[in-house]
Amino acid sequence: MTPARTTTGAVILALALGAALAGCKGAGGDPADAGTDAPIIIRPDNGPPDPGPQDPGDPQDTATDPGKDAKDTGSRDTTEDPGGEDPGEFDPGDGDPGSTDPGCTPNCTGKECGTDGCGGQCGNCTTIHGTGWSCVAAECINTCVPSCAAGTCGNDGCGGTCDNCPADRPCTVEFQVHCALTGPCARSGVIACKDLSVDAGTSATSSNSDKLDIYPAACQSARTPGPERAYKFIPDQSGSVTFTLSGQKTWIGLYFLEGTTCSADACIASSPTSITHDVVQGTTYWIVIDDTKNDPPTAAPSLAIDCSWYVATSDP
């Protein structure tokens, strides 16, 4: 190999140079140099080492035995080593999903209301009995004072009902609960023989009234909680008059009253569709269209009048 050759040449050169120097000294040398010659050391200059050609080795050999030619890069162990640290037990904190006081036992023995001793309630008097009840010493007491004035009916303000109506004017359920009314009519119109017919709607308009709720036996003891429409009629002659109702619902009917006041107590005749009755000149009568279901019709019925003595005349 090249490094061996270089070393050998350096040794030979050093020996030859030493021999020459010895010869010169043996021939007399330098008289002034009579001392001992210092040894001369010549170090060989090996220069940088020659790496020479690299032997990559057998490629097939590295697959099974990488030996010294294969560089072992190793493999990095990325698995975290938790070591011997003890994680301890999980602490859920302050939230305790269990009972706030497992040692408290509710006690409602002999109590209808009030506290159970554990922050709860044994009962709510309003829920148990209704409006006007209060809890007093663990017992529900009705402290509400009913309001039932004479001649009234309906809610007493304490969850009960009042019924202080006269026997002939029973409690009537309308938009408000009240004792049945017999008048007088709050509003009314006027009808005459010459009118022949009128629009007799009983829907809730300014021409209607709602004051006639019950009629006497002469008019079938009818109960009429709905609104009514009344017409005053004063004949200019005596005779017979017929009133006919058409286009009405089955719960709408006719009631014929006699007297100066529009009162249900003055009813002398009734019919679902038509009434014919004798009348006296100058006497006040009322023809009433009333509702037995508190359900006014959406379409107005028509009321026709026919006076036996009336003869229609043409305008001059």
C-alpha positions as CSV (number, residue, x, y, z in Angstrom):
1,M,0.0,0.0,0.0
2,T,1.3,3.6,-0.6
3,P,1.8,4.6,3.0
4,A,4.4,1.7,3.5
5,R,6.4,2.8,0.5
6,T,6.7,6.4,1.7
7,T,8.0,5.4,5.1
8,T,10.7,3.1,3.7
9,G,12.1,5.9,1.4
10,A,12.3,8.3,4.3
11,V,14.3,5.8,6.4
12,I,16.8,5.2,3.5
13,L,17.3,8.9,3.0
14,A,17.9,9.4,6.8
15,L,20.6,6.7,6.8
16,A,22.5,8.1,3.8
17,L,22.6,11.5,5.2
18,G,23.9,10.2,8.5
19,A,26.7,8.4,6.7
20,A,27.8,11.4,4.8
21,L,28.1,13.5,8.0
22,A,30.1,10.8,9.7
23,G,32.6,10.8,6.8
24,C,33.1,14.4,7.0
25,K,33.9,14.2,10.7
26,G,36.4,11.5,10.2
27,A,38.5,13.4,7.8
28,G,39.6,16.0,10.3
29,G,36.5,18.0,10.5
30,D,36.3,21.4,11.8
31,P,39.0,22.1,14.3
32,A,36.8,24.5,16.0
33,D,34.1,21.9,16.5
34,A,35.8,19.6,18.9
35,G,32.8,19.1,21.0
36,T,30.3,16.3,20.9
37,D,28.1,16.5,17.9
38,A,24.4,16.8,18.9
39,P,22.4,14.0,17.5
40,I,20.3,14.9,14.5
41,I,16.8,13.5,14.5
42,I,15.0,13.4,11.2
43,R,11.3,12.7,11.5
44,P,9.6,11.2,8.5
45,D,6.9,13.3,6.9
46,N,4.1,10.9,6.5
47,G,1.7,13.7,5.3
48,P,-2.0,13.2,5.6
49,P,-3.1,9.6,5.7
50,D,-4.3,8.3,2.4
51,P,-7.8,7.0,2.9
52,G,-7.5,5.0,-0.2
53,P,-10.5,3.6,-2.0
54,Q,-13.5,3.0,0.3
55,D,-14.8,-0.5,0.4
56,P,-18.6,-0.2,0.4
57,G,-18.9,-3.8,1.3
58,D,-21.2,-6.3,-0.1
59,P,-24.7,-4.7,-0.6
60,Q,-26.3,-8.1,0.0
61,D,-24.3,-8.5,3.1
62,T,-25.8,-5.4,4.8
63,A,-29.3,-6.9,4.6
64,T,-28.4,-9.8,6.9
65,D,-25.2,-8.7,8.6
66,P,-24.4,-5.0,8.3
67,G,-21.2,-5.6,10.2
68,K,-18.8,-2.7,10.5
69,D,-19.6,-1.3,7.1
70,A,-23.2,-0.5,7.9
71,K,-23.9,2.5,10.0
72,D,-26.2,1.8,12.9
73,T,-28.4,4.8,13.2
74,G,-30.5,3.0,15.8
75,S,-34.1,3.9,16.5
76,R,-35.4,6.6,18.7
77,D,-37.7,5.4,21.5
78,T,-40.5,7.9,21.4
79,T,-42.6,6.1,24.0
80,E,-43.1,8.3,27.0
81,D,-42.0,6.7,30.1
82,P,-44.4,7.8,32.9
83,G,-41.9,6.7,35.4
84,G,-43.0,5.6,38.8
85,E,-45.3,8.7,39.5
86,D,-48.5,7.9,41.2
87,P,-51.4,9.8,39.5
88,G,-53.5,9.5,42.6
89,E,-57.4,9.4,42.8
90,F,-59.6,11.7,40.7
91,D,-61.0,14.6,42.7
92,P,-64.4,15.7,41.3
93,G,-64.2,19.0,43.2
94,D,-67.0,20.6,45.1
95,G,-69.9,19.3,43.1
96,D,-71.7,16.7,45.1
97,P,-74.4,15.0,43.0
98,G,-75.6,13.1,46.0
99,S,-77.9,14.1,48.8
100,T,-77.1,17.5,50.3
101,D,-77.8,16.1,53.8
102,P,-78.2,12.3,53.7
103,G,-78.8,12.5,57.4
104,C,-82.1,14.6,57.2
105,T,-85.4,12.8,57.1
106,P,-88.4,14.8,56.0
107,N,-91.2,14.8,58.5
108,C,-94.8,15.7,57.5
109,T,-96.6,13.6,60.1
110,G,-99.7,15.5,61.2
111,K,-98.9,18.3,58.8
112,E,-101.1,19.4,55.9
113,C,-98.8,22.2,54.9
114,G,-95.6,24.0,56.0
115,T,-92.0,22.9,56.1
116,D,-90.9,19.2,56.3
117,G,-87.8,20.0,58.3
118,C,-85.4,19.4,55.4
119,G,-86.0,22.4,53.3
120,G,-89.1,21.0,51.5
121,Q,-92.8,21.6,51.9
122,C,-95.5,19.2,53.2
123,G,-98.2,20.8,51.0
124,N,-99.4,24.0,49.4
125,C,-102.9,25.1,50.5
126,T,-103.7,27.0,47.3
127,T,-102.9,23.9,45.3
128,I,-104.8,21.6,47.6
129,H,-107.9,23.7,48.2
130,G,-107.9,26.7,45.8
131,T,-107.9,30.4,46.1
132,G,-108.2,31.9,49.6
133,W,-106.6,29.1,51.6
134,S,-103.6,29.8,53.8
135,C,-101.2,27.7,55.9
136,V,-101.6,28.3,59.6
137,A,-99.7,26.1,62.1
138,A,-99.3,23.4,59.5
139,E,-103.0,23.3,58.7
140,C,-104.8,24.8,55.7
141,I,-107.3,27.4,56.7
142,N,-109.9,29.1,54.4
143,T,-109.2,32.8,55.0
144,C,-111.2,34.0,51.9
145,V,-114.5,35.9,52.5
146,P,-117.0,35.0,49.7
147,S,-118.7,37.9,48.0
148,C,-122.3,37.1,47.2
149,A,-124.6,40.1,47.2
150,A,-128.3,39.7,47.0
151,G,-129.6,39.1,43.5
152,T,-126.3,37.8,42.2
153,C,-124.9,34.5,41.1
154,G,-121.6,33.1,39.8
155,N,-118.1,33.2,41.2
156,D,-117.9,34.1,44.8
157,G,-114.3,35.2,44.6
158,C,-113.1,32.3,46.7
159,G,-113.3,29.4,44.3
160,G,-117.0,28.8,45.0
161,T,-120.3,30.0,43.5
162,C,-123.1,32.3,44.6
163,D,-126.7,31.7,43.7
164,N,-128.9,34.4,45.3
165,C,-131.3,34.7,42.4
166,P,-135.1,34.8,42.8
167,A,-136.8,31.6,41.9
168,D,-138.4,33.1,38.8
169,R,-135.1,34.5,37.6
170,P,-132.5,31.7,37.7
171,C,-128.8,32.2,37.2
172,T,-128.0,32.8,33.6
173,V,-124.7,32.2,31.8
174,E,-124.0,34.8,29.2
175,F,-120.9,36.9,28.6
176,Q,-121.2,37.4,32.4
177,V,-123.0,35.1,34.9
178,H,-126.0,36.8,36.4
179,C,-129.5,36.3,37.5
180,A,-131.9,36.2,34.6
181,L,-133.2,39.6,33.5
182,T,-136.7,40.4,32.4
183,G,-136.1,43.9,31.1
184,P,-136.7,46.6,30.4
185,C,-135.2,46.5,26.9
186,A,-132.1,48.8,26.7
187,R,-132.8,49.7,23.1
188,S,-135.6,49.3,20.6
189,G,-136.8,50.4,17.2
190,V,-140.3,51.3,15.9
191,I,-142.4,49.4,13.3
192,A,-145.7,50.4,11.6
193,C,-148.1,48.8,9.2
194,K,-146.7,50.8,6.3
195,D,-143.2,49.3,6.8
196,L,-144.3,45.9,5.4
197,S,-140.9,44.4,6.4
198,V,-137.7,45.4,8.2
199,D,-134.2,44.0,8.5
200,A,-134.4,42.3,11.9
201,G,-130.8,41.2,12.6
202,T,-130.1,40.2,16.2
203,S,-126.3,40.3,16.0
204,A,-124.6,42.5,18.5
205,T,-125.1,45.9,17.1
206,S,-126.1,49.3,18.6
207,S,-129.7,48.5,17.9
208,N,-129.8,45.4,20.0
209,S,-130.4,44.8,23.7
210,D,-129.6,42.0,26.1
211,K,-132.1,42.5,28.9
212,L,-134.7,39.8,28.2
213,D,-133.4,36.4,29.5
214,I,-136.5,34.6,30.5
215,Y,-140.2,34.7,29.6
216,P,-143.3,33.6,31.5
217,A,-145.4,30.5,30.9
218,A,-147.6,32.3,28.4
219,C,-144.5,32.3,26.2
220,Q,-143.3,28.8,26.8
221,S,-141.1,29.8,29.8
222,A,-138.4,30.4,27.2
223,R,-134.8,31.0,28.3
224,T,-133.1,33.5,26.0
225,P,-129.6,34.4,27.2
226,G,-128.7,35.8,23.8
227,P,-129.2,39.4,22.6
228,E,-132.6,40.5,21.3
229,R,-134.0,43.1,19.0
230,A,-137.3,44.8,20.0
231,Y,-139.7,47.0,18.0
232,K,-142.4,49.1,19.4
233,F,-145.8,48.9,17.7
234,I,-148.8,51.3,18.3
235,P,-151.6,50.5,15.8
236,D,-153.5,53.4,14.3
237,Q,-156.6,51.2,14.0
238,S,-158.0,48.2,15.8
239,G,-157.8,44.8,14.0
240,S,-155.6,41.9,13.4
241,V,-151.8,42.0,12.8
242,T,-149.5,39.3,11.7
243,F,-145.7,39.3,12.2
244,T,-143.7,36.8,10.2
245,L,-140.0,36.0,10.6
246,S,-138.0,34.5,7.7
247,G,-134.3,33.6,7.2
248,Q,-133.7,32.9,10.8
249,K,-131.9,30.1,12.6
250,T,-133.8,27.5,14.5
251,W,-132.9,29.1,17.9
252,I,-134.3,32.5,16.9
253,G,-137.9,33.2,17.8
254,L,-140.7,35.8,18.0
255,Y,-142.2,37.1,21.3
256,F,-145.2,39.5,21.4
257,L,-145.5,41.8,24.4
258,E,-148.2,44.1,25.6
259,G,-147.6,47.2,27.8
260,T,-145.9,50.5,28.0
261,T,-142.7,48.8,29.2
262,C,-140.6,46.4,27.1
263,S,-140.6,43.6,29.7
264,A,-140.5,39.8,29.3
265,D,-143.1,39.5,32.0
266,A,-145.6,41.2,29.6
267,C,-145.3,38.5,26.9
268,I,-148.6,37.3,25.6
269,A,-147.6,35.1,22.6
270,S,-144.6,33.5,21.1
271,S,-143.7,31.4,18.0
272,P,-140.6,30.3,16.1
273,T,-141.8,31.9,12.8
274,S,-145.1,33.7,12.9
275,I,-147.6,35.4,15.3
276,T,-151.1,36.7,14.5
277,H,-152.8,38.7,17.3
278,D,-155.7,41.1,17.7
279,V,-154.7,44.6,18.6
280,V,-156.4,47.8,19.9
281,Q,-155.9,51.2,18.4
282,G,-153.5,53.3,20.5
283,T,-152.3,50.4,22.7
284,T,-148.5,49.9,23.0
285,Y,-147.2,46.5,21.9
286,W,-143.7,45.1,21.4
287,I,-142.5,42.5,18.9
288,V,-139.2,41.0,20.0
289,I,-136.8,38.7,18.1
290,D,-134.8,36.8,20.7
291,D,-132.0,34.2,20.8
292,T,-132.2,31.0,22.9
293,K,-128.6,30.0,22.4
294,N,-126.6,33.1,23.1
295,D,-125.4,32.6,19.5
296,P,-126.4,35.6,17.3
297,P,-126.9,34.8,13.6
298,T,-124.3,36.1,11.2
299,A,-127.0,36.9,8.6
300,A,-130.0,39.1,9.6
301,P,-133.5,37.5,9.3
302,S,-136.3,39.5,7.9
303,L,-139.4,40.6,9.9
304,A,-142.6,41.2,7.9
305,I,-145.8,43.0,9.2
306,D,-149.3,42.7,7.8
307,C,-152.1,44.8,9.3
308,S,-155.7,43.6,8.4
309,W,-157.0,47.1,7.9
310,Y,-154.0,48.6,6.2
311,V,-154.3,49.4,2.4
312,A,-151.1,50.6,0.8
313,T,-151.5,53.8,-1.2
314,S,-149.3,55.1,-3.9
315,D,-147.6,58.4,-3.5
316,P,-149.5,61.2,-5.4
